[in-house]
Amino acid sequence: MSALAEALLAAQRQAIAALSKAYLAGAFEDDGDAGLIANLDRIGATDAVDQAYLRECLDTLRTWGAPSTQANGKPDPATEPASEAQLRFLRDLCERNGKVAPDGLLTRAQASKAIEQLKAGSYVADEWTAPF
């Protein structure tokens, strides 16, 4: 593969990622000249089957849980899942403090709050564990 072909492929991947993010944020509501499919065509991603699968995947993410973004385009910590590093640190702090670590899924914001509570000595495990 030539250097130009490699650069094109890398640029297409970045462009598809940007288009996907914009689609999830609601920037494309139709398939007019500025729609998702038209933009994919413009960057050379013209396979109709792949385009249809991509749109269906993005629609599924829109409906069932893509992390929302803030106005600045960055993920919203209130809805973005906690990072593995946050969860490891949280488990380690709980272990060192003799506390029960949270169970279930946490957002970045929730994990940060639990970490701050552990550091401040105000952590209450019952707030972070399922009641059953």
C-alpha positions as CSV (number, residue, x, y, z in Angstrom):
1,M,0.0,0.0,0.0
2,S,1.4,3.4,-1.0
3,A,2.0,6.2,1.6
4,L,-0.8,8.2,-0.1
5,A,-3.2,5.2,0.2
6,E,-2.3,4.8,3.9
7,A,-2.8,8.5,4.5
8,L,-6.2,8.4,2.8
9,L,-7.3,5.4,4.8
10,A,-6.2,7.2,8.1
11,A,-8.0,10.4,7.1
12,Q,-11.2,8.5,6.1
13,R,-11.2,6.7,9.5
14,Q,-10.9,10.1,11.3
15,A,-13.6,11.6,9.1
16,I,-15.9,8.7,9.7
17,A,-15.3,9.0,13.5
18,A,-16.1,12.8,13.3
19,L,-19.3,12.1,11.2
20,S,-20.4,9.4,13.7
21,K,-19.9,11.8,16.6
22,A,-21.9,14.5,14.8
23,Y,-24.6,12.0,13.9
24,L,-25.0,10.9,17.5
25,A,-25.2,14.5,18.6
26,G,-28.1,15.1,16.2
27,A,-26.3,17.1,13.5
28,F,-27.8,14.9,10.7
29,E,-31.5,14.4,10.8
30,D,-32.1,13.7,7.1
31,D,-30.1,12.5,4.1
32,G,-30.1,15.6,2.1
33,D,-26.9,17.1,0.7
34,A,-25.6,17.6,4.2
35,G,-26.8,14.2,5.6
36,L,-24.7,11.4,6.9
37,I,-24.8,9.3,3.7
38,A,-23.9,12.3,1.5
39,N,-20.9,13.1,3.7
40,L,-19.8,9.5,3.6
41,D,-20.0,9.6,-0.2
42,R,-17.9,12.8,-0.3
43,I,-15.0,11.1,1.6
44,G,-15.1,8.0,-0.6
45,A,-16.9,5.7,1.8
46,T,-19.4,4.8,-0.9
47,D,-20.4,1.2,-0.2
48,A,-24.2,1.4,0.3
49,V,-24.3,-1.8,2.5
50,D,-21.6,-0.5,4.8
51,Q,-23.3,2.9,4.9
52,A,-26.6,1.3,5.9
53,Y,-24.9,-0.8,8.6
54,L,-23.1,2.2,10.0
55,R,-26.3,4.2,10.1
56,E,-28.2,1.4,11.9
57,C,-25.3,1.0,14.4
58,L,-25.4,4.8,15.1
59,D,-29.2,4.8,15.4
60,T,-28.9,1.9,18.0
61,L,-26.3,3.9,19.9
62,R,-28.5,7.0,19.8
63,T,-31.4,5.0,21.1
64,W,-29.8,2.7,23.6
65,G,-26.9,4.5,25.2
66,A,-24.2,6.4,23.4
67,P,-22.5,8.6,25.9
68,S,-23.9,12.1,25.4
69,T,-21.6,15.0,24.6
70,Q,-21.5,18.5,26.0
71,A,-21.8,21.6,23.8
72,N,-18.0,21.7,23.5
73,G,-18.1,18.2,21.9
74,K,-16.4,16.5,24.8
75,P,-18.1,13.5,26.5
76,D,-20.3,14.4,29.4
77,P,-18.9,13.0,32.7
78,A,-22.4,12.6,34.0
79,T,-23.2,10.0,31.3
80,E,-19.8,8.7,30.2
81,P,-18.8,5.4,31.8
82,A,-16.1,5.4,34.4
83,S,-12.6,4.6,33.1
84,E,-10.8,1.4,34.1
85,A,-8.2,3.6,35.8
86,Q,-10.9,5.3,37.9
87,L,-12.5,1.9,38.8
88,R,-9.1,0.4,39.8
89,F,-8.3,3.4,42.0
90,L,-11.7,3.3,43.6
91,R,-11.4,-0.4,44.4
92,D,-7.9,0.2,45.8
93,L,-9.1,3.0,48.0
94,C,-12.0,0.9,49.3
95,E,-9.7,-1.9,50.0
96,R,-7.2,0.3,51.9
97,N,-10.0,1.9,53.9
98,G,-11.9,-1.4,54.6
99,K,-14.9,-0.3,52.7
100,V,-17.1,-2.1,50.2
101,A,-16.5,-1.0,46.7
102,P,-19.4,0.2,44.6
103,D,-21.1,-2.5,42.5
104,G,-22.8,-1.9,39.2
105,L,-21.9,0.6,36.5
106,L,-20.6,4.0,37.4
107,T,-20.3,7.1,35.3
108,R,-17.1,9.2,35.4
109,A,-18.8,11.7,37.6
110,Q,-20.1,9.1,40.0
111,A,-16.6,7.5,40.3
112,S,-15.0,10.8,40.9
113,K,-17.6,11.6,43.6
114,A,-17.0,8.2,45.3
115,I,-13.2,8.7,45.2
116,E,-13.6,12.2,46.7
117,Q,-15.8,10.8,49.5
118,L,-13.2,8.1,50.2
119,K,-10.4,10.7,50.4
120,A,-12.5,12.9,52.7
121,G,-13.7,10.0,54.9
122,S,-17.4,10.6,54.1
123,Y,-17.9,7.5,51.9
124,V,-21.0,5.5,52.8
125,A,-21.0,2.1,50.9
126,D,-24.8,1.8,51.1
127,E,-25.1,4.8,48.7
128,W,-23.0,2.9,46.1
129,T,-24.3,-0.7,46.3
130,A,-27.4,-2.3,45.1
131,P,-30.0,-3.0,47.8
132,F,-30.5,-6.6,46.8
